[in-house]
Amino acid sequence: MSAEKCWAAALGDCDGGISAEHIVSQSLFVSEYVDVFGFDWCKDKPKRIGLNSLVKNCLCRKHNSKLSILDGA
């Protein structure tokens, strides 16, 4: 795995390949979906996606799993 892709690469202990991290807390929304617009894949019209799909591949599996305790908050 390329540690440069992991946002926590400065810690020096990346492992397990890049995984998807939720970048916005689901607790901020009252619905299970969000309408998005303006990204490369939805420039022409809004697209509805589920909150579980609102992720970014930015952490290795090791660092992502260390943050799982915060997911419940």
C-alpha positions in Angstrom: 0.0 0.0 0.0 1.2 3.5 -0.7 1.5 5.3 2.6 1.3 8.6 0.7 -2.4 8.1 0.1 -3.2 7.6 3.8 -3.9 10.9 5.6 -2.2 9.5 8.7 0.9 8.4 6.8 3.0 10.7 9.0 2.5 8.2 11.8 4.6 5.8 9.8 2.6 2.6 10.6 0.2 2.3 7.6 -1.1 -1.2 6.8 -3.8 -3.0 5.0 -4.4 -0.9 1.9 -6.6 2.2 1.5 -10.1 2.0 2.8 -13.2 4.2 2.7 -13.7 6.7 5.5 -17.0 8.5 6.2 -16.0 12.2 5.8 -19.2 13.6 7.2 -21.0 12.4 10.4 -24.4 10.8 9.6 -25.7 12.5 12.8 -25.7 15.8 10.9 -28.5 14.6 8.6 -32.2 13.8 9.3 -32.5 11.6 6.2 -30.6 8.5 5.0 -29.6 10.2 1.8 -28.2 13.5 0.4 -28.5 15.2 -2.9 -25.1 16.2 -4.3 -24.2 18.4 -7.2 -21.1 19.9 -8.8 -18.7 16.9 -8.7 -17.3 15.4 -12.0 -19.9 12.7 -11.8 -22.9 15.0 -11.2 -22.1 18.3 -12.9 -25.3 18.4 -15.0 -27.9 17.6 -12.4 -28.1 16.6 -8.7 -27.7 13.0 -7.8 -29.2 11.3 -4.7 -26.8 9.1 -2.8 -27.1 7.2 0.5 -25.1 8.6 3.4 -23.3 5.2 3.7 -21.8 6.1 0.2 -20.6 9.5 1.3 -17.0 8.3 1.8 -13.4 9.1 0.7 -10.6 6.6 0.2 -8.2 8.5 2.4 -7.0 6.2 5.2 -5.3 2.8 5.3 -7.3 0.1 7.0 -5.2 0.2 10.1 -5.7 3.9 10.8 -9.4 3.7 9.8 -10.0 0.9 12.3 -8.3 2.9 15.0 -11.0 5.6 14.4 -13.9 3.2 14.5 -14.5 4.1 18.2 -15.5 7.6 17.0 -18.0 6.3 14.5 -20.6 5.6 17.2 -20.4 9.2 18.4 
